Amino acid sequence: MIEGLFNEMELCDLLAIRKELLNGAPVIKQALDNRIRQEKKKHEKTCSVCQSTIDPASASSYTLIFGPEDFMKKASFCAVDCLEYFLKRKINVRDR
């Protein structure tokens, strides 16, 4: 995956990254942290249950973040009934 990114880059960009890595990579770390933070704030575009399109500005949409710290998952829902259905299904699967 990362090698594929490098294959698409120009030589000057590759040299800049190499120099940054030799200096401890604080700029790369900060850029990655910022991008990860942005992605974590985003809502999914479709409901995880009914697959309808979610309006991110809607007050009736919900996002559930779950799982262990190092492998968190995110599911978005268009309404409370889809969120309830998802939770009931997850609880039933866990109880089996």
DSSP file (Angstrom, degrees, kcal/mol; ACC not computed):
  #  RESIDUE AA STRUCTURE BP1 BP2  ACC     N-H-->O    O-->H-N    N-H-->O    O-->H-N    TCO  KAPPA ALPHA  PHI   PSI    X-CA   Y-CA   Z-CA
    1    1 A M     >        0   0    0      0, 0.0     4,-1.4     0, 0.0     5,-0.1   0.000 360.0 360.0 360.0 -52.9    0.0    0.0    0.0
    2    2 A I  H  >  +     0   0    0      1,-0.2     4,-2.2     2,-0.2     5,-0.2   0.886 360.0  56.3 -68.0 -37.3    2.7    2.5    1.0
    3    3 A E  H  > S+     0   0    0      1,-0.2     4,-1.9     2,-0.2    -1,-0.2   0.883 103.6  55.1 -60.8 -37.1    4.9    1.4   -1.8
    4    4 A G  H  > S+     0   0    0      2,-0.2     4,-0.8     1,-0.2    -1,-0.2   0.872 106.2  51.3 -62.5 -37.8    2.1    2.1   -4.2
    5    5 A L  H >< S+     0   0    0     -4,-1.4     3,-0.9     1,-0.2     4,-0.5   0.922 108.7  50.9 -64.2 -43.7    1.9    5.7   -2.9
    6    6 A F  H >< S+     0   0    0     -4,-2.2     3,-1.1     1,-0.2    -2,-0.2   0.858 103.4  59.3 -63.1 -35.0    5.7    6.1   -3.4
    7    7 A N  H 3< S+     0   0    0     -4,-1.9    -1,-0.2     1,-0.2    -2,-0.2   0.765 105.8  49.5 -64.6 -24.4    5.4    4.8   -7.0
    8    8 A E  T << S+     0   0    0     -3,-0.9    -1,-0.2    -4,-0.8    -2,-0.2   0.531  95.8  94.9 -90.1  -8.0    3.0    7.7   -7.8
    9    9 A M  S <  S-     0   0    0     -3,-1.1     2,-0.1    -4,-0.5    -3,-0.0  -0.512  74.2-116.6 -92.4 154.0    5.2   10.4   -6.3
   10   10 A E     >  -     0   0    0     -2,-0.2     4,-2.1     1,-0.1     3,-0.3  -0.434  31.4-109.3 -78.8 158.8    7.7   12.7   -8.0
   11   11 A L  H  > S+     0   0    0      1,-0.2     4,-2.5     2,-0.2     5,-0.2   0.882 117.5  55.3 -58.3 -42.1   11.4   12.5   -7.1
   12   12 A C  H  > S+     0   0    0      1,-0.2     4,-1.8     2,-0.2    -1,-0.2   0.877 109.3  47.8 -62.4 -36.4   11.4   15.9   -5.3
   13   13 A D  H  > S+     0   0    0     -3,-0.3     4,-2.2     2,-0.2    -1,-0.2   0.893 110.7  51.3 -69.8 -39.8    8.5   14.7   -3.0
   14   14 A L  H  X S+     0   0    0     -4,-2.1     4,-2.4     1,-0.2    -2,-0.2   0.904 110.5  48.9 -62.0 -41.9   10.3   11.4   -2.3
   15   15 A L  H  X S+     0   0    0     -4,-2.5     4,-2.4     2,-0.2    -1,-0.2   0.879 109.7  52.0 -66.4 -37.9   13.5   13.3   -1.3
   16   16 A A  H  X S+     0   0    0     -4,-1.8     4,-2.2    -5,-0.2    -2,-0.2   0.903 110.8  47.7 -65.1 -40.5   11.5   15.6    0.9
   17   17 A I  H  X S+     0   0    0     -4,-2.2     4,-2.7     2,-0.2    -2,-0.2   0.916 110.9  51.3 -65.8 -42.8    9.9   12.6    2.7
   18   18 A R  H  X S+     0   0    0     -4,-2.4     4,-2.1     2,-0.2    -2,-0.2   0.926 110.9  48.0 -60.2 -44.8   13.3   10.9    3.1
   19   19 A K  H  X S+     0   0    0     -4,-2.4     4,-1.2     1,-0.2    -1,-0.2   0.910 111.5  51.0 -61.8 -42.4   14.8   14.1    4.6
   20   20 A E  H  <>S+     0   0    0     -4,-2.2     5,-2.7     1,-0.2     3,-0.5   0.912 109.6  50.0 -61.5 -43.9   11.8   14.3    7.0
   21   21 A L  H ><5S+     0   0    0     -4,-2.7     3,-1.5     1,-0.2    -1,-0.2   0.882 107.0  54.2 -63.6 -38.8   12.2   10.7    8.1
   22   22 A L  H 3<5S+     0   0    0     -4,-2.1    -1,-0.2     1,-0.3    -2,-0.2   0.768 106.9  53.4 -65.9 -24.9   15.9   11.2    8.8
   23   23 A N  T 3<5S-     0   0    0     -4,-1.2    -1,-0.3    -3,-0.5    -2,-0.2   0.244 131.8 -90.3 -93.6  12.0   15.0   14.2   11.0
   24   24 A G  T < 5 -     0   0    0     -3,-1.5    -3,-0.2     1,-0.2    -2,-0.1   0.366  53.0-104.8  96.2  -5.8   12.5   12.1   13.1
   25   25 A A     >< +     0   0    0     -5,-2.7     4,-2.3    -6,-0.2     5,-0.2   0.804  62.8 154.0  60.5  39.5    9.5   12.8   10.9
   26   26 A P  H  > S+     0   0    0      0, 0.0     4,-2.2     0, 0.0     5,-0.2   0.868  75.1  50.0 -65.9 -33.4    7.6   15.3   13.2
   27   27 A V  H  > S+     0   0    0      2,-0.2     4,-2.4     1,-0.2     5,-0.2   0.911 111.9  47.3 -70.3 -41.6    5.8   16.9   10.2
   28   28 A I  H  > S+     0   0    0      2,-0.2     4,-2.6     1,-0.2     5,-0.2   0.923 112.3  50.3 -64.5 -43.4    4.7   13.6    8.8
   29   29 A K  H  X S+     0   0    0     -4,-2.3     4,-2.6     1,-0.2    -2,-0.2   0.924 112.3  46.6 -60.5 -45.3    3.5   12.5   12.3
   30   30 A Q  H  X S+     0   0    0     -4,-2.2     4,-2.4     2,-0.2    -1,-0.2   0.907 112.4  49.9 -64.8 -41.9    1.5   15.7   12.7
   31   31 A A  H  X S+     0   0    0     -4,-2.4     4,-2.2     2,-0.2    -2,-0.2   0.913 113.0  46.8 -63.7 -42.7    0.0   15.5    9.2
   32   32 A L  H  X S+     0   0    0     -4,-2.6     4,-2.7     2,-0.2     5,-0.2   0.920 111.5  50.9 -64.8 -44.0   -1.1   11.9    9.8
   33   33 A D  H  X S+     0   0    0     -4,-2.6     4,-2.2    -5,-0.2    -2,-0.2   0.911 111.4  48.4 -60.2 -42.9   -2.5   12.7   13.2
   34   34 A N  H  X S+     0   0    0     -4,-2.4     4,-2.1     2,-0.2    -1,-0.2   0.914 112.5  47.9 -63.1 -43.6   -4.5   15.6   11.7
   35   35 A R  H  X S+     0   0    0     -4,-2.2     4,-2.2     2,-0.2    -2,-0.2   0.901 111.7  49.6 -66.3 -41.2   -5.9   13.4    8.9
   36   36 A I  H  X S+     0   0    0     -4,-2.7     4,-2.2     1,-0.2    -1,-0.2   0.909 109.7  52.0 -63.2 -42.1   -6.8   10.6   11.3
   37   37 A R  H  X S+     0   0    0     -4,-2.2     4,-1.2    -5,-0.2    -2,-0.2   0.901 109.5  49.9 -60.8 -42.1   -8.6   13.1   13.5
   38   38 A Q  H  X S+     0   0    0     -4,-2.1     4,-0.9     1,-0.2     3,-0.4   0.918 110.7  49.2 -62.2 -44.3  -10.6   14.4   10.5
   39   39 A E  H >< S+     0   0    0     -4,-2.2     3,-0.6     1,-0.2    -2,-0.2   0.873 106.9  55.3 -64.9 -37.4  -11.6   10.9    9.4
   40   40 A K  H 3< S+     0   0    0     -4,-2.2    -1,-0.2     1,-0.2    -2,-0.2   0.805 105.8  53.1 -66.3 -28.4  -12.8   10.0   12.9
   41   41 A K  H 3< S+     0   0    0     -4,-1.2    -1,-0.2    -3,-0.4    -2,-0.2   0.710  90.3 100.3 -78.6 -20.4  -15.1   13.0   12.9
   42   42 A K    <<  -     0   0    0     -4,-0.9     2,-0.3    -3,-0.6     3,-0.0  -0.335  66.2-137.2 -71.0 145.3  -16.8   12.1    9.7
   43   43 A H        -     0   0    0      1,-0.1     2,-0.1    -2,-0.1    20,-0.1  -0.681  29.2-104.9 -89.7 153.6  -20.1   10.4    9.5
   44   44 A E        -     0   0    0     -2,-0.3    -1,-0.1     1,-0.1    33,-0.1  -0.395  23.3-130.3 -70.0 159.8  -20.6    7.5    7.0
   45   45 A K  S    S+     0   0    0      8,-0.1     9,-2.7    -2,-0.1     2,-0.3   0.675  86.2  44.3 -89.0 -18.4  -22.7    8.5    4.0
   46   46 A T  B    S-A   53   0A   0      7,-0.2    30,-0.4     9,-0.0     7,-0.2  -0.943  90.9-101.4-129.1 151.0  -25.1    5.5    4.2
   47   47 A C     >  -     0   0    0      5,-2.5     4,-1.2    -2,-0.3    30,-0.2  -0.456  24.5-137.6 -67.8 135.2  -27.0    3.9    7.0
   48   48 A S  T  4 S+     0   0    0     28,-3.1    -1,-0.1    -2,-0.2    29,-0.1   0.659  99.2  35.7 -68.9 -16.5  -25.4    0.7    8.2
   49   49 A V  T  4 S+     0   0    0     27,-0.3    -1,-0.1     3,-0.1    28,-0.1   0.869 132.3  17.6-102.0 -57.6  -28.7   -1.0    8.5
   50   50 A C  T  4 S-     0   0    0      2,-0.1    -2,-0.1     0, 0.0    27,-0.1   0.494  89.2-130.5-101.2  -3.9  -31.0    0.1    5.7
   51   51 A Q     <  +     0   0    0     -4,-1.2    -3,-0.1     1,-0.2     2,-0.1   0.615  54.1 148.7  65.7  15.0  -28.4    1.6    3.3
   52   52 A S        -     0   0    0      1,-0.1    -5,-2.5    -6,-0.1     2,-0.2  -0.424  57.4 -93.0 -75.0 157.3  -30.3    4.9    2.9
   53   53 A T  B     -A   46   0A   0     -7,-0.2     2,-0.5    -2,-0.1    -7,-0.2  -0.499  39.4-140.6 -72.2 135.7  -28.4    8.1    2.4
   54   54 A I        -     0   0    0     -9,-2.7    24,-0.1    -2,-0.2    -1,-0.0  -0.846   3.6-139.7-102.8 131.7  -27.6   10.0    5.5
   55   55 A D    >   -     0   0    0     -2,-0.5     3,-1.9     1,-0.1     6,-0.2  -0.809  11.5-153.3 -85.6 112.8  -27.8   13.8    5.7
   56   56 A P  T 3  S+     0   0    0      0, 0.0    -1,-0.1     0, 0.0     5,-0.1   0.723  93.4  55.4 -63.2 -19.6  -24.7   14.7    7.8
   57   57 A A  T 3  S+     0   0    0     -3,-0.0     2,-0.1     3,-0.0    -2,-0.0   0.558  84.1 111.1 -87.3  -8.1  -26.4   17.9    9.0
   58   58 A S    X   -     0   0    0     -3,-1.9     3,-0.7     1,-0.1    -4,-0.0  -0.415  61.2-149.8 -70.8 138.8  -29.5   16.1   10.3
   59   59 A A  T 3  S+     0   0    0      1,-0.2    -1,-0.1    -2,-0.1    -2,-0.0   0.575  94.1  63.5 -81.0  -9.8  -30.0   16.0   14.0
   60   60 A S  T 3  S+     0   0    0     18,-0.1     2,-0.3     2,-0.0    -1,-0.2   0.304  82.0  95.0 -99.6   9.7  -31.7   12.6   13.7
   61   61 A S    <   -     0   0    0     -3,-0.7     2,-0.3    -6,-0.2    17,-0.2  -0.753  57.2-162.1 -99.2 151.8  -28.6   10.7   12.4
   62   62 A Y  E     -B   77   0B   0     15,-2.3    15,-3.2    -2,-0.3     2,-0.4  -0.952  12.3-157.6-134.2 149.1  -26.4    8.8   14.8
   63   63 A T  E     -B   76   0B   0     -2,-0.3     2,-0.5    13,-0.2    13,-0.2  -0.997   9.1-160.2-128.6 129.6  -22.8    7.4   14.7
   64   64 A L  E     -B   75   0B   0     11,-3.4    11,-2.4    -2,-0.4     2,-0.5  -0.931   1.6-164.9-110.6 125.9  -21.7    4.6   16.9
   65   65 A I  E     +B   74   0B   0     -2,-0.5     2,-0.3     9,-0.2     9,-0.2  -0.952  24.8 155.6-111.2 125.4  -18.0    4.0   17.6
   66   66 A F  E     +B   73   0B   0      7,-2.3     7,-3.5    -2,-0.5    -2,-0.0  -0.921  17.1  64.4-146.4 166.5  -17.2    0.7   19.1
   67   67 A G  S    S-     0   0    0     -2,-0.3     5,-0.2     5,-0.2    -2,-0.0  -0.365  84.4 -35.9 106.7 173.0  -14.4   -1.9   19.5
   68   68 A P    >   -     0   0    0      0, 0.0     3,-1.9     0, 0.0    -2,-0.1  -0.270  63.0-105.5 -67.3 156.9  -11.0   -2.0   21.2
   69   69 A E  G >  S+     0   0    0      1,-0.3     3,-0.6     2,-0.2    -3,-0.0   0.826 119.4  46.8 -51.3 -39.9   -8.9    1.2   21.1
   70   70 A D  G 3  S+     0   0    0      1,-0.2    -1,-0.3     0, 0.0    -3,-0.0   0.508 123.7  31.3 -87.4  -3.3   -6.5   -0.2   18.5
   71   71 A F  G <  S+     0   0    0     -3,-1.9    -1,-0.2     2,-0.0    -2,-0.2  -0.238  79.5 170.0-147.4  52.3   -9.3   -1.5   16.1
   72   72 A M    <   -     0   0    0     -3,-0.6     2,-0.3    -5,-0.2    -5,-0.2  -0.355  16.0-156.1 -69.5 145.7  -12.2    0.8   16.5
   73   73 A K  E     -B   66   0B   0     -7,-3.5    -7,-2.3    -2,-0.1     2,-0.4  -0.848   0.5-150.7-118.6 158.1  -15.2    0.5   14.1
   74   74 A K  E     -B   65   0B   0     -2,-0.3     2,-0.4    -9,-0.2    -9,-0.2  -0.996  11.8-178.9-133.0 133.4  -17.7    3.1   13.2
   75   75 A A  E     -B   64   0B   0    -11,-2.4   -11,-3.4    -2,-0.4     2,-0.3  -0.999  10.9-156.4-131.4 134.8  -21.3    2.6   12.1
   76   76 A S  E     -B   63   0B   0     -2,-0.4   -28,-3.1   -30,-0.4     2,-0.3  -0.837   6.2-162.3-112.9 151.0  -23.8    5.4   11.1
   77   77 A F  E     -B   62   0B   0    -15,-3.2   -15,-2.3    -2,-0.3     3,-0.1  -0.974  21.7-144.2-135.9 144.3  -27.5    5.3   11.2
   78   78 A C  S    S-     0   0    0     -2,-0.3     2,-0.3   -17,-0.2   -23,-0.1   0.725  83.8  -1.5 -80.1 -21.9  -30.3    7.4    9.6
   79   79 A A  S  > S-     0   0    0    -17,-0.1     4,-1.7     1,-0.1     3,-0.3  -0.959  78.4 -93.1-159.6 171.8  -32.6    7.1   12.6
   80   80 A V  H  > S+     0   0    0     -2,-0.3     4,-2.9     1,-0.2     5,-0.2   0.865 117.4  59.6 -62.4 -38.4  -33.1    5.7   16.1
   81   81 A D  H  > S+     0   0    0      1,-0.2     4,-2.3     2,-0.2    -1,-0.2   0.878 106.4  47.2 -63.3 -36.4  -35.0    2.6   14.8
   82   82 A C  H  > S+     0   0    0     -3,-0.3     4,-2.4     2,-0.2    -1,-0.2   0.892 112.1  50.5 -69.4 -38.7  -32.0    1.5   12.7
   83   83 A L  H  X S+     0   0    0     -4,-1.7     4,-2.4     2,-0.2    -2,-0.2   0.928 111.8  47.9 -62.2 -45.0  -29.6    2.1   15.6
   84   84 A E  H  X S+     0   0    0     -4,-2.9     4,-2.8     2,-0.2     5,-0.2   0.921 111.0  50.6 -61.7 -44.9  -31.9    0.0   17.8
   85   85 A Y  H  X S+     0   0    0     -4,-2.3     4,-2.4    -5,-0.2    -1,-0.2   0.921 111.2  49.0 -58.9 -44.9  -32.1   -2.8   15.2
   86   86 A F  H  X S+     0   0    0     -4,-2.4     4,-2.4     1,-0.2    -2,-0.2   0.929 112.7  46.9 -60.9 -47.4  -28.3   -2.8   14.9
   87   87 A L  H  X S+     0   0    0     -4,-2.4     4,-2.4     2,-0.2    -2,-0.2   0.904 112.4  49.3 -64.3 -42.4  -27.8   -2.9   18.7
   88   88 A K  H  X S+     0   0    0     -4,-2.8     4,-2.5     2,-0.2    -1,-0.2   0.910 112.0  49.0 -63.3 -41.6  -30.3   -5.7   19.2
   89   89 A R  H  X S+     0   0    0     -4,-2.4     4,-2.1    -5,-0.2    -2,-0.2   0.911 111.9  48.6 -64.5 -42.8  -28.7   -7.8   16.4
   90   90 A K  H  X S+     0   0    0     -4,-2.4     4,-2.1     2,-0.2    -2,-0.2   0.903 112.3  48.7 -63.9 -41.3  -25.2   -7.3   17.9
   91   91 A I  H  X S+     0   0    0     -4,-2.4     4,-1.9     1,-0.2    -2,-0.2   0.918 111.3  49.8 -65.7 -43.2  -26.5   -8.3   21.3
   92   92 A N  H  X S+     0   0    0     -4,-2.5     4,-0.7     1,-0.2    -2,-0.2   0.880 111.1  49.2 -63.3 -38.6  -28.2  -11.4   19.9
   93   93 A V  H >< S+     0   0    0     -4,-2.1     3,-0.6     1,-0.2    -1,-0.2   0.906 111.1  49.8 -66.5 -41.5  -25.1  -12.5   18.0
   94   94 A R  H 3< S+     0   0    0     -4,-2.1    -2,-0.2     1,-0.2    -1,-0.2   0.838 107.2  55.1 -67.0 -33.7  -22.9  -12.0   21.1
   95   95 A D  H 3<        0   0    0     -4,-1.9    -1,-0.2     1,-0.2    -2,-0.2   0.667 360.0 360.0 -75.7 -16.0  -25.3  -14.1   23.3
   96   96 A R    <<        0   0    0     -4,-0.7    -1,-0.2    -3,-0.6    -2,-0.1   0.488 360.0 360.0 -70.6 360.0  -25.1  -17.1   21.0
